[in-house]
Amino acid sequence: LQIQNYSDKMHRGQVIGLWEKTFGYATARNAPALVIDKKLAKDDGLFFVGTKNGEVIGTVMAGYDGHRGWIYSLAVLSIYQKQGIGSALLSHAEGKLSALGCVKINLQVLEGNDAVEKFYLPNGYTIEKRISMGKELKENT
């Protein structure tokens, strides 16, 4: 496994395909091309791919607001799951956030997604009692 910064020219098509298979989001705000374009506009160096023989087999995006970090879009092709690739991608993103001075990392898991919860728990994450709230700004999708 090689973990590297995302390159739009090299990785875009493969990442879109991976996310469509993994996440299958139906809402416009989660369209892979839009998510990638918005992330690239930030140019924060916190978007990574895991490759094997030149093929994108996993992704992770991180975000940092100067205090807390976030993990987004951690995905691994199904044939490569349960081989430590997701944990390696997560650890890579955590290291980058730590180097920036991040004091806490957050992430969100859809309620009822037990498999994803079971992935994060042994990686040091805990379930926190929170209410997640959001507001869609349709003019930006």
N, C-alpha and C positions, 0 to 999 in steps of 0.2 A: 504494500500500500504506500502510495506517495501522496502526501497532503500538500496542496499548493494553493496559492491565491487563485480565485476565479479569474479566467480570461474570457471575455465575451466572444472573441473570435474563435477560440479553441473549444469552449465548453457549452455555449448557449443551447444549442439544439439538444445535446445530451441531458443537460440539467432540466430543460423544459419537459423532455420525455420522462425523466425520472420522477419529477414532481407530479406530472399528470397521472402516472401509475400509482404513486405512493399516496398522494393527498386527494386527488380527484375533486378539488374544490369546484363548486358550481357558481360561486359569486364572482362578479367582475373584479372586485378589489383584490381577489386572490389569484387572478390569472397569472400564470408563471412569467410570461413576458413582461407584464406590468410590474410585478414584484422585483424582477431582475433590474428593469430600467430604473425603478425608484431607488433600489439599493446602490446601483452604479452611480447615480446622481449624487449620493452622499460621499462617495470616494473615500471611505473610512478604512479600507483594507481589512474588513472583518467578514469577508465572504470567501469560503474555502470549499474546495472539492477534493475528494479522495479518488485517486485514479489507480488503475491496475492495467498495465500494458496499454496505456493511452486511453482507456475507456473510463468514463466517469462512473464510479460505482457508489458514490456517496457525496452528500453535501452538508454543510452547516453554515448558517449565517449567524452573526452575533451583532449586537447593537450596544452602544455605550453612551450614556447621557452625562458622563462626568462623575457619577456616583454609583448608579446601579447598571449592571449589564443585563442583556437579554439574549436568550438562545432562540433562534428561529430556524425553521426549514431543515431540521436534521433528518436526513433521509438516507437509506441504504437500499440498493437494489435487493429484492427479496432473495435472490440466490446467494447473496453474500451476507445476509443477516445471521446473527448469532455466531459471528467469527471475530468479534472485537473491533470491527471497523467503526461502528457507531460510537463506541466508547473512545476510540482513538480520535475521531473527529471532534467529539465533545471536549476531550482533554486538550486538544489543540486550540480550540476556540477559548476555553477557560484560561489557558496560558497567555493568549494574546490579551484577554480582558484583564488578567492579573497584572500584566506588564504595564497596562495603562493606568493602574491604580484602582481598579474596580473593587468595591468592598462587598458586593453581594450580586449574585446572578439570579435572575428570575426566568421562568418560562411558563407557558400555559399548555395544558393538555385538555383536550375535550373530555368532558365528563363521560364516564363509561368506557374510556379507552384504556382498559386494564393492561393490555400488552405494553403500551407506551409507559404507563406508570411503573410497571415492573422493570422496564429498562432503566429509568432514571433513579429509582430508589437505590440500587446497589452502586450507582455512580455518585452517591453522596447527597442527592436531592431529597427533600422532605415535602410532604403534602402540608400546605399551609392553609388555614381557614381564611379564605378571602372570598369576596364577591367580585368577579370580574365584570367590569362594565365597559361598554364601548359605544361609539357613535360613528356611523358611517358618513363620510363626506363625499357624496356621490359625484360632486363636481370634479373630483380628482381621480376618478376611475375611468 
